[in-house]
Amino acid sequence: MSVAEVAEAAGIGRVTLYGHFPSRTELAKALMDRAFEETEAAWRDVDTTGPAGDTLERVLREQWHLMERNRNLRDNIIGDVSPQWLRARHDPILKRIEDLITRGQDDGAFRTDLPLSWMLTALYSLVHAAADEITAGRLTTEQAPEILVASLRSLYRP
């Protein structure tokens, strides 16, 4: 998506947009910051007191709409930010998931024979792969949460 297209979608001129964001990278960071803030806010509202497996599945189902809503953002501007910046913005959300996986491992709900970092990376990768499959037309928005839940259930269960 070009800066001109973003400006048009926002109902402002390109010059006005550049007045607020001196570069496409700064615009991309601002848009992605907003998406991450929405996701972090949604996580604050999640009841994580139940069994870890049930909580993880509920989070995937309930918060998929955020990923779906921001999929076009990811598809169009992700190359405008560094991988390091992007990973740093994921870290607060990934920390919450890591804590949930750890609790599930401690409770015996999740396997312990795989490194925690691998289990977290697998979830991260599968969520993004589902978004890519939707973009490619091989998966629907409605199918994605259940496919993610089934995939992670088979990966995480002992």
mmCIF file of the C-alpha atoms, coordinates in Angstrom:
data_MODEL
# 
_entry.id   MODEL 
# 
loop_
_atom_site.group_PDB 
_atom_site.id 
_atom_site.type_symbol 
_atom_site.label_atom_id 
_atom_site.label_alt_id 
_atom_site.label_comp_id 
_atom_site.label_asym_id 
_atom_site.label_entity_id 
_atom_site.label_seq_id 
_atom_site.pdbx_PDB_ins_code 
_atom_site.Cartn_x 
_atom_site.Cartn_y 
_atom_site.Cartn_z 
_atom_site.occupancy 
_atom_site.B_iso_or_equiv 
_atom_site.pdbx_formal_charge 
_atom_site.auth_seq_id 
_atom_site.auth_comp_id 
_atom_site.auth_asym_id 
_atom_site.auth_atom_id 
_atom_site.pdbx_PDB_model_num 
ATOM 1   C CA . MET A 1 1   ? 0.000   0.000   0.000  1.00 0.00 ? 1   MET A CA 1 
ATOM 2   C CA . SER A 1 2   ? 1.466   3.343   -0.991 1.00 0.00 ? 2   SER A CA 1 
ATOM 3   C CA . VAL A 1 3   ? 1.535   6.426   1.207  1.00 0.00 ? 3   VAL A CA 1 
ATOM 4   C CA . ALA A 1 4   ? -0.886  8.021   -1.246 1.00 0.00 ? 4   ALA A CA 1 
ATOM 5   C CA . GLU A 1 5   ? -3.312  5.112   -0.765 1.00 0.00 ? 5   GLU A CA 1 
ATOM 6   C CA . VAL A 1 6   ? -3.027  5.410   3.029  1.00 0.00 ? 6   VAL A CA 1 
ATOM 7   C CA . ALA A 1 7   ? -3.686  9.148   2.819  1.00 0.00 ? 7   ALA A CA 1 
ATOM 8   C CA . GLU A 1 8   ? -6.684  8.575   0.554  1.00 0.00 ? 8   GLU A CA 1 
ATOM 9   C CA . ALA A 1 9   ? -8.096  5.928   2.898  1.00 0.00 ? 9   ALA A CA 1 
ATOM 10  C CA . ALA A 1 10  ? -7.675  8.358   5.809  1.00 0.00 ? 10  ALA A CA 1 
ATOM 11  C CA . GLY A 1 11  ? -9.345  11.142  3.853  1.00 0.00 ? 11  GLY A CA 1 
ATOM 12  C CA . ILE A 1 12  ? -6.331  13.436  3.929  1.00 0.00 ? 12  ILE A CA 1 
ATOM 13  C CA . GLY A 1 13  ? -3.710  14.575  1.464  1.00 0.00 ? 13  GLY A CA 1 
ATOM 14  C CA . ARG A 1 14  ? -0.323  12.956  1.087  1.00 0.00 ? 14  ARG A CA 1 
ATOM 15  C CA . VAL A 1 15  ? 1.404   16.191  2.156  1.00 0.00 ? 15  VAL A CA 1 
ATOM 16  C CA . THR A 1 16  ? -0.674  16.274  5.351  1.00 0.00 ? 16  THR A CA 1 
ATOM 17  C CA . LEU A 1 17  ? 0.210   12.659  6.059  1.00 0.00 ? 17  LEU A CA 1 
ATOM 18  C CA . TYR A 1 18  ? 3.912   13.377  5.564  1.00 0.00 ? 18  TYR A CA 1 
ATOM 19  C CA . GLY A 1 19  ? 3.477   16.311  7.967  1.00 0.00 ? 19  GLY A CA 1 
ATOM 20  C CA . HIS A 1 20  ? 2.674   13.801  10.693 1.00 0.00 ? 20  HIS A CA 1 
ATOM 21  C CA . PHE A 1 21  ? 4.938   10.975  9.565  1.00 0.00 ? 21  PHE A CA 1 
ATOM 22  C CA . PRO A 1 22  ? 8.193   12.038  7.918  1.00 0.00 ? 22  PRO A CA 1 
ATOM 23  C CA . SER A 1 23  ? 8.733   8.648   6.273  1.00 0.00 ? 23  SER A CA 1 
ATOM 24  C CA . ARG A 1 24  ? 6.882   5.539   5.226  1.00 0.00 ? 24  ARG A CA 1 
ATOM 25  C CA . THR A 1 25  ? 8.773   3.678   7.964  1.00 0.00 ? 25  THR A CA 1 
ATOM 26  C CA . GLU A 1 26  ? 7.467   6.053   10.649 1.00 0.00 ? 26  GLU A CA 1 
ATOM 27  C CA . LEU A 1 27  ? 3.945   5.659   9.293  1.00 0.00 ? 27  LEU A CA 1 
ATOM 28  C CA . ALA A 1 28  ? 4.326   1.867   9.303  1.00 0.00 ? 28  ALA A CA 1 
ATOM 29  C CA . LYS A 1 29  ? 5.573   1.919   12.903 1.00 0.00 ? 29  LYS A CA 1 
ATOM 30  C CA . ALA A 1 30  ? 2.664   4.099   14.013 1.00 0.00 ? 30  ALA A CA 1 
ATOM 31  C CA . LEU A 1 31  ? 0.103   1.844   12.324 1.00 0.00 ? 31  LEU A CA 1 
ATOM 32  C CA . MET A 1 32  ? 1.691   -1.283  13.740 1.00 0.00 ? 32  MET A CA 1 
ATOM 33  C CA . ASP A 1 33  ? 2.005   0.281   17.212 1.00 0.00 ? 33  ASP A CA 1 
ATOM 34  C CA . ARG A 1 34  ? -1.743  0.865   17.163 1.00 0.00 ? 34  ARG A CA 1 
ATOM 35  C CA . ALA A 1 35  ? -2.383  -2.752  16.203 1.00 0.00 ? 35  ALA A CA 1 
ATOM 36  C CA . PHE A 1 36  ? -0.114  -4.035  18.970 1.00 0.00 ? 36  PHE A CA 1 
ATOM 37  C CA . GLU A 1 37  ? -1.718  -1.724  21.525 1.00 0.00 ? 37  GLU A CA 1 
ATOM 38  C CA . GLU A 1 38  ? -5.145  -3.138  20.615 1.00 0.00 ? 38  GLU A CA 1 
ATOM 39  C CA . THR A 1 39  ? -3.853  -6.675  21.028 1.00 0.00 ? 39  THR A CA 1 
ATOM 40  C CA . GLU A 1 40  ? -2.165  -5.888  24.340 1.00 0.00 ? 40  GLU A CA 1 
ATOM 41  C CA . ALA A 1 41  ? -5.390  -4.270  25.595 1.00 0.00 ? 41  ALA A CA 1 
ATOM 42  C CA . ALA A 1 42  ? -7.364  -7.351  24.573 1.00 0.00 ? 42  ALA A CA 1 
ATOM 43  C CA . TRP A 1 43  ? -4.926  -9.553  26.507 1.00 0.00 ? 43  TRP A CA 1 
ATOM 44  C CA . ARG A 1 44  ? -5.485  -7.475  29.644 1.00 0.00 ? 44  ARG A CA 1 
ATOM 45  C CA . ASP A 1 45  ? -9.157  -8.476  29.455 1.00 0.00 ? 45  ASP A CA 1 
ATOM 46  C CA . VAL A 1 46  ? -8.473  -12.207 29.106 1.00 0.00 ? 46  VAL A CA 1 
ATOM 47  C CA . ASP A 1 47  ? -9.433  -14.440 32.021 1.00 0.00 ? 47  ASP A CA 1 
ATOM 48  C CA . THR A 1 48  ? -6.390  -16.677 32.384 1.00 0.00 ? 48  THR A CA 1 
ATOM 49  C CA . THR A 1 49  ? -7.466  -18.404 35.603 1.00 0.00 ? 49  THR A CA 1 
ATOM 50  C CA . GLY A 1 50  ? -8.795  -21.584 33.989 1.00 0.00 ? 50  GLY A CA 1 
ATOM 51  C CA . PRO A 1 51  ? -6.799  -24.523 32.668 1.00 0.00 ? 51  PRO A CA 1 
ATOM 52  C CA . ALA A 1 52  ? -3.937  -23.358 30.446 1.00 0.00 ? 52  ALA A CA 1 
ATOM 53  C CA . GLY A 1 53  ? -5.028  -25.428 27.444 1.00 0.00 ? 53  GLY A CA 1 
ATOM 54  C CA . ASP A 1 54  ? -8.566  -24.065 27.558 1.00 0.00 ? 54  ASP A CA 1 
ATOM 55  C CA . THR A 1 55  ? -7.291  -20.514 28.043 1.00 0.00 ? 55  THR A CA 1 
ATOM 56  C CA . LEU A 1 56  ? -4.930  -20.725 25.080 1.00 0.00 ? 56  LEU A CA 1 
ATOM 57  C CA . GLU A 1 57  ? -7.667  -22.072 22.835 1.00 0.00 ? 57  GLU A CA 1 
ATOM 58  C CA . ARG A 1 58  ? -10.099 -19.383 23.996 1.00 0.00 ? 58  ARG A CA 1 
ATOM 59  C CA . VAL A 1 59  ? -7.511  -16.643 23.369 1.00 0.00 ? 59  VAL A CA 1 
ATOM 60  C CA . LEU A 1 60  ? -6.846  -17.901 19.849 1.00 0.00 ? 60  LEU A CA 1 
ATOM 61  C CA . ARG A 1 61  ? -10.549 -18.000 19.043 1.00 0.00 ? 61  ARG A CA 1 
ATOM 62  C CA . GLU A 1 62  ? -11.442 -14.693 20.698 1.00 0.00 ? 62  GLU A CA 1 
ATOM 63  C CA . GLN A 1 63  ? -8.487  -12.684 19.465 1.00 0.00 ? 63  GLN A CA 1 
ATOM 64  C CA . TRP A 1 64  ? -8.252  -14.000 15.937 1.00 0.00 ? 64  TRP A CA 1 
ATOM 65  C CA . HIS A 1 65  ? -10.385 -11.056 14.786 1.00 0.00 ? 65  HIS A CA 1 
ATOM 66  C CA . LEU A 1 66  ? -7.519  -8.706  15.735 1.00 0.00 ? 66  LEU A CA 1 
ATOM 67  C CA . MET A 1 67  ? -5.075  -10.616 13.565 1.00 0.00 ? 67  MET A CA 1 
ATOM 68  C CA . GLU A 1 68  ? -7.584  -10.733 10.763 1.00 0.00 ? 68  GLU A CA 1 
ATOM 69  C CA . ARG A 1 69  ? -8.332  -7.021  10.982 1.00 0.00 ? 69  ARG A CA 1 
ATOM 70  C CA . ASN A 1 70  ? -4.631  -6.191  10.888 1.00 0.00 ? 70  ASN A CA 1 
ATOM 71  C CA . ARG A 1 71  ? -3.704  -8.786  8.249  1.00 0.00 ? 71  ARG A CA 1 
ATOM 72  C CA . ASN A 1 72  ? -3.675  -6.231  5.437  1.00 0.00 ? 72  ASN A CA 1 
ATOM 73  C CA . LEU A 1 73  ? -1.429  -4.027  7.505  1.00 0.00 ? 73  LEU A CA 1 
ATOM 74  C CA . ARG A 1 74  ? 0.971   -6.925  7.941  1.00 0.00 ? 74  ARG A CA 1 
ATOM 75  C CA . ASP A 1 75  ? 0.777   -7.840  4.271  1.00 0.00 ? 75  ASP A CA 1 
ATOM 76  C CA . ASN A 1 76  ? 1.409   -4.312  3.019  1.00 0.00 ? 76  ASN A CA 1 
ATOM 77  C CA . ILE A 1 77  ? 3.867   -2.593  5.343  1.00 0.00 ? 77  ILE A CA 1 
ATOM 78  C CA . ILE A 1 78  ? 5.748   -5.198  7.300  1.00 0.00 ? 78  ILE A CA 1 
ATOM 79  C CA . GLY A 1 79  ? 8.785   -4.728  5.063  1.00 0.00 ? 79  GLY A CA 1 
ATOM 80  C CA . ASP A 1 80  ? 8.965   -1.096  6.123  1.00 0.00 ? 80  ASP A CA 1 
ATOM 81  C CA . VAL A 1 81  ? 10.099  -1.943  9.654  1.00 0.00 ? 81  VAL A CA 1 
ATOM 82  C CA . SER A 1 82  ? 13.120  -3.899  10.788 1.00 0.00 ? 82  SER A CA 1 
ATOM 83  C CA . PRO A 1 83  ? 12.679  -7.491  11.978 1.00 0.00 ? 83  PRO A CA 1 
ATOM 84  C CA . GLN A 1 84  ? 14.233  -6.439  15.299 1.00 0.00 ? 84  GLN A CA 1 
ATOM 85  C CA . TRP A 1 85  ? 11.684  -3.664  15.801 1.00 0.00 ? 85  TRP A CA 1 
ATOM 86  C CA . LEU A 1 86  ? 8.845   -5.994  14.869 1.00 0.00 ? 86  LEU A CA 1 
ATOM 87  C CA . ARG A 1 87  ? 9.996   -8.727  17.239 1.00 0.00 ? 87  ARG A CA 1 
ATOM 88  C CA . ALA A 1 88  ? 10.424  -6.213  20.082 1.00 0.00 ? 88  ALA A CA 1 
ATOM 89  C CA . ARG A 1 89  ? 6.806   -5.096  19.586 1.00 0.00 ? 89  ARG A CA 1 
ATOM 90  C CA . HIS A 1 90  ? 5.665   -8.728  19.734 1.00 0.00 ? 90  HIS A CA 1 
ATOM 91  C CA . ASP A 1 91  ? 7.571   -9.382  22.967 1.00 0.00 ? 91  ASP A CA 1 
ATOM 92  C CA . PRO A 1 92  ? 4.895   -8.264  25.509 1.00 0.00 ? 92  PRO A CA 1 
ATOM 93  C CA . ILE A 1 93  ? 2.284   -10.458 23.841 1.00 0.00 ? 93  ILE A CA 1 
ATOM 94  C CA . LEU A 1 94  ? 4.705   -13.357 23.452 1.00 0.00 ? 94  LEU A CA 1 
ATOM 95  C CA . LYS A 1 95  ? 5.619   -13.053 27.151 1.00 0.00 ? 95  LYS A CA 1 
ATOM 96  C CA . ARG A 1 96  ? 1.968   -13.556 28.098 1.00 0.00 ? 96  ARG A CA 1 
ATOM 97  C CA . ILE A 1 97  ? 1.768   -16.613 25.856 1.00 0.00 ? 97  ILE A CA 1 
ATOM 98  C CA . GLU A 1 98  ? 5.059   -17.911 27.250 1.00 0.00 ? 98  GLU A CA 1 
ATOM 99  C CA . ASP A 1 99  ? 3.667   -17.616 30.785 1.00 0.00 ? 99  ASP A CA 1 
ATOM 100 C CA . LEU A 1 100 ? 0.563   -19.506 29.713 1.00 0.00 ? 100 LEU A CA 1 
ATOM 101 C CA . ILE A 1 101 ? 2.602   -22.275 28.078 1.00 0.00 ? 101 ILE A CA 1 
ATOM 102 C CA . THR A 1 102 ? 4.813   -22.535 31.163 1.00 0.00 ? 102 THR A CA 1 
ATOM 103 C CA . ARG A 1 103 ? 1.751   -22.848 33.398 1.00 0.00 ? 103 ARG A CA 1 
ATOM 104 C CA . GLY A 1 104 ? 0.384   -25.533 31.085 1.00 0.00 ? 104 GLY A CA 1 
ATOM 105 C CA . GLN A 1 105 ? 3.682   -27.408 31.272 1.00 0.00 ? 105 GLN A CA 1 
ATOM 106 C CA . ASP A 1 106 ? 3.707   -27.138 35.064 1.00 0.00 ? 106 ASP A CA 1 
ATOM 107 C CA . ASP A 1 107 ? 0.120   -28.447 35.203 1.00 0.00 ? 107 ASP A CA 1 
ATOM 108 C CA . GLY A 1 108 ? 0.866   -31.350 32.838 1.00 0.00 ? 108 GLY A CA 1 
ATOM 109 C CA . ALA A 1 109 ? -1.452  -30.005 30.129 1.00 0.00 ? 109 ALA A CA 1 
ATOM 110 C CA . PHE A 1 110 ? 1.392   -29.213 27.718 1.00 0.00 ? 110 PHE A CA 1 
ATOM 111 C CA . ARG A 1 111 ? 4.391   -31.272 26.742 1.00 0.00 ? 111 ARG A CA 1 
ATOM 112 C CA . THR A 1 112 ? 7.756   -30.609 28.350 1.00 0.00 ? 112 THR A CA 1 
ATOM 113 C CA . ASP A 1 113 ? 9.999   -32.464 25.909 1.00 0.00 ? 113 ASP A CA 1 
ATOM 114 C CA . LEU A 1 114 ? 10.196  -29.502 23.523 1.00 0.00 ? 114 LEU A CA 1 
ATOM 115 C CA . PRO A 1 115 ? 11.965  -26.240 24.336 1.00 0.00 ? 115 PRO A CA 1 
ATOM 116 C CA . LEU A 1 116 ? 9.621   -23.496 25.464 1.00 0.00 ? 116 LEU A CA 1 
ATOM 117 C CA . SER A 1 117 ? 11.149  -21.168 22.885 1.00 0.00 ? 117 SER A CA 1 
ATOM 118 C CA . TRP A 1 118 ? 10.242  -23.648 20.135 1.00 0.00 ? 118 TRP A CA 1 
ATOM 119 C CA . MET A 1 119 ? 6.654   -23.959 21.331 1.00 0.00 ? 119 MET A CA 1 
ATOM 120 C CA . LEU A 1 120 ? 6.325   -20.179 21.350 1.00 0.00 ? 120 LEU A CA 1 
ATOM 121 C CA . THR A 1 121 ? 7.910   -19.845 17.908 1.00 0.00 ? 121 THR A CA 1 
ATOM 122 C CA . ALA A 1 122 ? 5.583   -22.525 16.554 1.00 0.00 ? 122 ALA A CA 1 
ATOM 123 C CA . LEU A 1 123 ? 2.514   -20.645 17.775 1.00 0.00 ? 123 LEU A CA 1 
ATOM 124 C CA . TYR A 1 124 ? 3.825   -17.353 16.375 1.00 0.00 ? 124 TYR A CA 1 
ATOM 125 C CA . SER A 1 125 ? 4.612   -18.983 13.039 1.00 0.00 ? 125 SER A CA 1 
ATOM 126 C CA . LEU A 1 126 ? 1.295   -20.813 12.768 1.00 0.00 ? 126 LEU A CA 1 
ATOM 127 C CA . VAL A 1 127 ? -0.714  -17.657 13.462 1.00 0.00 ? 127 VAL A CA 1 
ATOM 128 C CA . HIS A 1 128 ? 1.156   -15.816 10.731 1.00 0.00 ? 128 HIS A CA 1 
ATOM 129 C CA . ALA A 1 129 ? 0.941   -18.800 8.382  1.00 0.00 ? 129 ALA A CA 1 
ATOM 130 C CA . ALA A 1 130 ? -2.838  -18.831 8.825  1.00 0.00 ? 130 ALA A CA 1 
ATOM 131 C CA . ALA A 1 131 ? -2.940  -15.149 7.860  1.00 0.00 ? 131 ALA A CA 1 
ATOM 132 C CA . ASP A 1 132 ? -0.807  -15.900 4.809  1.00 0.00 ? 132 ASP A CA 1 
ATOM 133 C CA . GLU A 1 133 ? -3.116  -18.756 3.792  1.00 0.00 ? 133 GLU A CA 1 
ATOM 134 C CA . ILE A 1 134 ? -6.138  -16.437 4.032  1.00 0.00 ? 134 ILE A CA 1 
ATOM 135 C CA . THR A 1 135 ? -4.374  -13.875 1.868  1.00 0.00 ? 135 THR A CA 1 
ATOM 136 C CA . ALA A 1 136 ? -3.598  -16.603 -0.674 1.00 0.00 ? 136 ALA A CA 1 
ATOM 137 C CA . GLY A 1 137 ? -7.232  -17.739 -0.678 1.00 0.00 ? 137 GLY A CA 1 
ATOM 138 C CA . ARG A 1 138 ? -6.501  -21.234 0.616  1.00 0.00 ? 138 ARG A CA 1 
ATOM 139 C CA . LEU A 1 139 ? -8.132  -20.698 4.020  1.00 0.00 ? 139 LEU A CA 1 
ATOM 140 C CA . THR A 1 140 ? -11.113 -18.664 5.160  1.00 0.00 ? 140 THR A CA 1 
ATOM 141 C CA . THR A 1 141 ? -11.252 -16.283 8.079  1.00 0.00 ? 141 THR A CA 1 
ATOM 142 C CA . GLU A 1 142 ? -13.861 -18.516 9.684  1.00 0.00 ? 142 GLU A CA 1 
ATOM 143 C CA . GLN A 1 143 ? -11.696 -21.657 9.392  1.00 0.00 ? 143 GLN A CA 1 
ATOM 144 C CA . ALA A 1 144 ? -8.493  -20.135 10.751 1.00 0.00 ? 144 ALA A CA 1 
ATOM 145 C CA . PRO A 1 145 ? -9.166  -20.133 14.521 1.00 0.00 ? 145 PRO A CA 1 
ATOM 146 C CA . GLU A 1 146 ? -10.288 -23.754 14.605 1.00 0.00 ? 146 GLU A CA 1 
ATOM 147 C CA . ILE A 1 147 ? -7.394  -24.893 12.432 1.00 0.00 ? 147 ILE A CA 1 
ATOM 148 C CA . LEU A 1 148 ? -4.980  -23.035 14.710 1.00 0.00 ? 148 LEU A CA 1 
ATOM 149 C CA . VAL A 1 149 ? -6.533  -24.580 17.812 1.00 0.00 ? 149 VAL A CA 1 
ATOM 150 C CA . ALA A 1 150 ? -6.377  -28.094 16.317 1.00 0.00 ? 150 ALA A CA 1 
ATOM 151 C CA . SER A 1 151 ? -2.777  -27.604 15.156 1.00 0.00 ? 151 SER A CA 1 
ATOM 152 C CA . LEU A 1 152 ? -1.570  -26.281 18.489 1.00 0.00 ? 152 LEU A CA 1 
ATOM 153 C CA . ARG A 1 153 ? -3.529  -28.883 20.431 1.00 0.00 ? 153 ARG A CA 1 
ATOM 154 C CA . SER A 1 154 ? -1.696  -31.644 18.578 1.00 0.00 ? 154 SER A CA 1 
ATOM 155 C CA . LEU A 1 155 ? 1.663   -29.875 18.989 1.00 0.00 ? 155 LEU A CA 1 
ATOM 156 C CA . TYR A 1 156 ? 1.316   -28.950 22.673 1.00 0.00 ? 156 TYR A CA 1 
ATOM 157 C CA . ARG A 1 157 ? -0.421  -31.970 24.209 1.00 0.00 ? 157 ARG A CA 1 
ATOM 158 C CA . PRO A 1 158 ? 1.876   -34.433 25.977 1.00 0.00 ? 158 PRO A CA 1 
# 
